[in-house]
Amino acid sequence: MIVRFHPHALERIEERGTTEDEVRSTVGSGERFPAKFGRVGFRRNFSFEGMWRGRSYPTKQVEVYAEEEKPQEWLVITVITRYF
């Protein structure tokens, strides 16, 4: 599977505290769901056990919105990260 990143997604990855590897893993093995504008969403929880913006969290959830350009070739549009 090929995962490419839109520049907007790369900015959100850095801003929201996730990694490109976590995004690839989310697309590869996360929960898949339909999203707006014909896109596909992927969601996956990761063990975090770390600090984010001054608070400690055990879990990080990565949510990815992507477009399938060709079979098994994804363009990641944006990334949302939740900590809980």
Secondary structure, 3 states (H helix, E strand, C coil): CEEEECHHHHHHHHHHCCCHHHHHHHHHHCEEEECHHHCEEEEEEEEEEEEECCEEEEEEEEEEEEEEEECCEEEEEEEEEEEC
